[in-house]
Amino acid sequence: MQGQVQVAVRKLLAFYGEEVTSITITGHSLGGALAQMCAFDLVESGVNHQGDSMSGPLVPVTAITFEAPPCRQLGVC
């Protein structure tokens, strides 16, 4: 699933090109923990850069979660 999300986000950023964009990921409970991990992964892998390189403009990434356990409790962050 990680690769699918990265590919989808890259396609959307390419589609919107030079427009001002941001990425917001939401989730509740377990979905909130997944949203935290997904947001972290997008930033850590550099998907939040517009263009084909890490030198492109940064796109802000926000995770909004509801009643989610901190991902550090899951042992993954």
Secondary structure, 3 states (H helix, E strand, C coil): CHHHHHHHHHHHHHHHCCCCCCEEEEEECHHHHHHHHHHHHHHHCCCCECCCCCCCCECCEEEEEECCCCHHHHCCC
